[in-house]
Each structure stands twice: as structure tokens, then as C-alpha cells.
Amino acid sequence: MIAISAATEKNRQALINAAISYKNGFATEVAPAHRQVLNQFALGRLTIDEVVYYLEAAAPSTGPSH
């Protein structure tokens, strides 16, 4: 079993809410890099899990630097 931190789950839920808002036409500002992924979701070509994966992968790392 993989443990998911509360912060990670909170970020995931925020991404899901943003993707759904975009699909429903409620998003106001979307970075151009994210627009393509969200458009694919809105067209039914990506699942919400795929959208979250792509957006998390594109996000700058907030972990400790070594």
C-alpha cells in the first residue's frame, strides 16, 4: 500500500477541481503549457488521472535540493 500525504492529496484535489472547472468553462487563467492537457480532458481524450499526472509532472519541484 502506498501512503499518500495529506498535502499530496490536497494538491491532487485542487488539480481535479481546476480541470473540472476548465472543462465546464469556469477557469479564468490557464498557463499555455496546461491548456493543451486540459483541452484533451475536455474533449474526453484524457482521464482525470492522466491530467493530474501530466500537471504534476509539469509542476516545479518543491522538494529539498541536493
Backbone as CSV, one residue per row, in Angstrom:
resi,resn,N_x,N_y,N_z,CA_x,CA_y,CA_z,C_x,C_y,C_z
1,MET,0.841,-1.182,0.000,0.000,0.000,0.000,0.882,1.239,0.000
2,ILE,0.528,2.197,-0.813,1.290,3.444,-0.901,0.629,4.487,-0.020
3,ALA,1.407,5.093,0.861,0.881,6.151,1.717,0.910,7.467,0.950
4,ILE,-0.188,8.187,0.999,-0.275,9.491,0.340,-0.406,10.539,1.427
5,SER,0.471,11.529,1.379,0.419,12.562,2.398,-0.812,13.435,2.195
6,ALA,-1.227,14.101,3.267,-2.391,14.987,3.188,-2.124,16.117,2.200
7,ALA,-0.888,16.626,2.155,-0.550,17.702,1.229,-0.654,17.225,-0.215
8,THR,-0.179,16.017,-0.491,-0.254,15.461,-1.837,-1.708,15.278,-2.250
9,GLU,-2.527,14.762,-1.359,-3.945,14.559,-1.662,-4.642,15.906,-1.861
10,LYS,-4.268,16.897,-1.073,-4.857,18.234,-1.217,-4.496,18.818,-2.585
11,ASN,-3.244,18.663,-3.009,-2.809,19.144,-4.318,-3.554,18.413,-5.433
12,ARG,-3.713,17.114,-5.282,-4.428,16.320,-6.282,-5.873,16.797,-6.406
13,GLN,-6.529,17.030,-5.282,-7.909,17.500,-5.313,-8.014,18.885,-5.951
14,ALA,-7.036,19.736,-5.685,-7.028,21.065,-6.305,-6.874,20.949,-7.823
15,LEU,-6.015,20.043,-8.284,-5.843,19.837,-9.722,-7.121,19.291,-10.358
16,ILE,-7.759,18.363,-9.680,-9.012,17.803,-10.196,-10.075,18.891,-10.294
17,ASN,-10.202,19.697,-9.250,-11.187,20.781,-9.273,-10.895,21.777,-10.387
18,ALA,-9.625,22.096,-10.594,-9.255,23.034,-11.658,-9.573,22.448,-13.029
19,ALA,-9.292,21.168,-13.220,-9.563,20.527,-14.510,-11.059,20.500,-14.805
20,ILE,-11.841,20.185,-13.798,-13.292,20.143,-13.993,-13.839,21.547,-14.239
21,SER,-13.332,22.526,-13.530,-13.763,23.908,-13.756,-13.426,24.343,-15.172
22,TYR,-12.245,23.983,-15.641,-11.839,24.325,-17.007,-12.790,23.679,-18.008
23,LYS,-13.070,22.413,-17.800,-13.956,21.683,-18.705,-15.339,22.329,-18.752
24,ASN,-15.793,22.819,-17.628,-17.116,23.434,-17.540,-17.108,24.913,-17.912
25,GLY,-15.942,25.434,-18.316,-15.850,26.817,-18.767,-15.694,27.847,-17.673
26,PHE,-15.294,27.416,-16.476,-15.175,28.347,-15.362,-13.751,28.792,-15.058
27,ALA,-12.781,28.256,-15.739,-11.388,28.632,-15.475,-11.110,30.001,-16.075
28,THR,-10.412,30.840,-15.350,-10.119,32.177,-15.842,-8.717,32.267,-16.430
29,GLU,-7.737,31.798,-15.706,-6.365,31.875,-16.181,-5.748,30.483,-16.197
30,VAL,-5.306,30.078,-17.371,-4.666,28.779,-17.519,-3.350,28.993,-18.255
31,ALA,-2.277,28.470,-17.681,-0.976,28.579,-18.336,-1.032,27.872,-19.686
32,PRO,-0.404,28.452,-20.692,-0.423,27.824,-22.021,0.043,26.372,-22.009
33,ALA,1.000,26.053,-21.175,1.506,24.678,-21.100,0.437,23.714,-20.579
34,HIS,-0.486,24.202,-19.765,-1.533,23.364,-19.196,-2.766,23.311,-20.084
35,ARG,-2.937,24.315,-20.922,-4.135,24.415,-21.752,-4.307,23.192,-22.656
36,GLN,-3.237,22.705,-23.249,-3.336,21.562,-24.154,-3.830,20.315,-23.421
37,VAL,-3.280,20.067,-22.237,-3.700,18.901,-21.456,-5.165,19.041,-21.052
38,LEU,-5.556,20.234,-20.607,-6.935,20.448,-20.193,-7.900,20.368,-21.372
39,ASN,-7.468,20.832,-22.541,-8.302,20.695,-23.734,-8.527,19.226,-24.066
40,GLN,-7.498,18.405,-23.942,-7.627,16.977,-24.224,-8.604,16.328,-23.234
41,PHE,-8.563,16.762,-21.980,-9.500,16.266,-20.975,-10.924,16.682,-21.331
42,ALA,-11.101,17.946,-21.700,-12.426,18.456,-22.043,-13.022,17.708,-23.236
43,LEU,-12.169,17.259,-24.134,-12.628,16.511,-25.310,-12.822,15.026,-25.022
44,GLY,-12.500,14.601,-23.797,-12.670,13.198,-23.425,-11.525,12.303,-23.864
45,ARG,-10.412,12.897,-24.238,-9.263,12.118,-24.711,-8.295,11.734,-23.605
46,LEU,-8.423,12.373,-22.444,-7.605,12.034,-21.277,-8.522,11.831,-20.086
47,THR,-8.126,10.937,-19.187,-8.862,10.762,-17.937,-8.374,11.798,-16.935
48,ILE,-9.123,11.968,-15.861,-8.703,12.908,-14.829,-7.376,12.480,-14.214
49,ASP,-7.152,11.177,-14.087,-5.880,10.692,-13.548,-4.717,11.068,-14.464
50,GLU,-4.932,10.975,-15.776,-3.883,11.366,-16.725,-3.601,12.859,-16.641
51,VAL,-4.655,13.655,-16.502,-4.475,15.109,-16.377,-3.657,15.426,-15.138
52,VAL,-4.020,14.821,-14.009,-3.282,15.057,-12.763,-1.824,14.652,-12.926
53,TYR,-1.579,13.512,-13.551,-0.206,13.051,-13.773,0.588,14.072,-14.588
54,TYR,0.028,14.520,-15.701,0.739,15.475,-16.560,0.969,16.812,-15.856
55,LEU,-0.036,17.295,-15.146,0.118,18.585,-14.470,1.103,18.503,-13.315
56,GLU,1.087,17.385,-12.584,2.064,17.216,-11.503,3.477,17.103,-12.061
57,ALA,3.620,16.405,-13.184,4.944,16.251,-13.796,5.470,17.587,-14.306
58,ALA,4.574,18.476,-14.727,4.982,19.776,-15.259,5.242,20.797,-14.157
59,ALA,4.758,20.519,-12.947,4.915,21.460,-11.839,6.365,21.494,-11.372
60,PRO,6.832,22.680,-10.987,8.195,22.765,-10.449,8.296,21.982,-9.141
61,SER,9.409,21.354,-8.950,9.643,20.565,-7.744,9.725,21.470,-6.536
62,THR,9.077,21.054,-5.437,9.150,21.828,-4.199,9.917,21.085,-3.121
63,GLY,10.514,19.991,-3.504,11.276,19.173,-2.555,12.626,19.806,-2.246
64,PRO,13.330,19.225,-1.281,14.645,19.748,-0.928,15.637,19.552,-2.058
65,SER,16.480,20.523,-2.269,17.513,20.394,-3.306,18.762,19.794,-2.700
66,HIS,19.462,19.007,-3.497,20.695,18.354,-3.024,21.868,18.839,-3.815
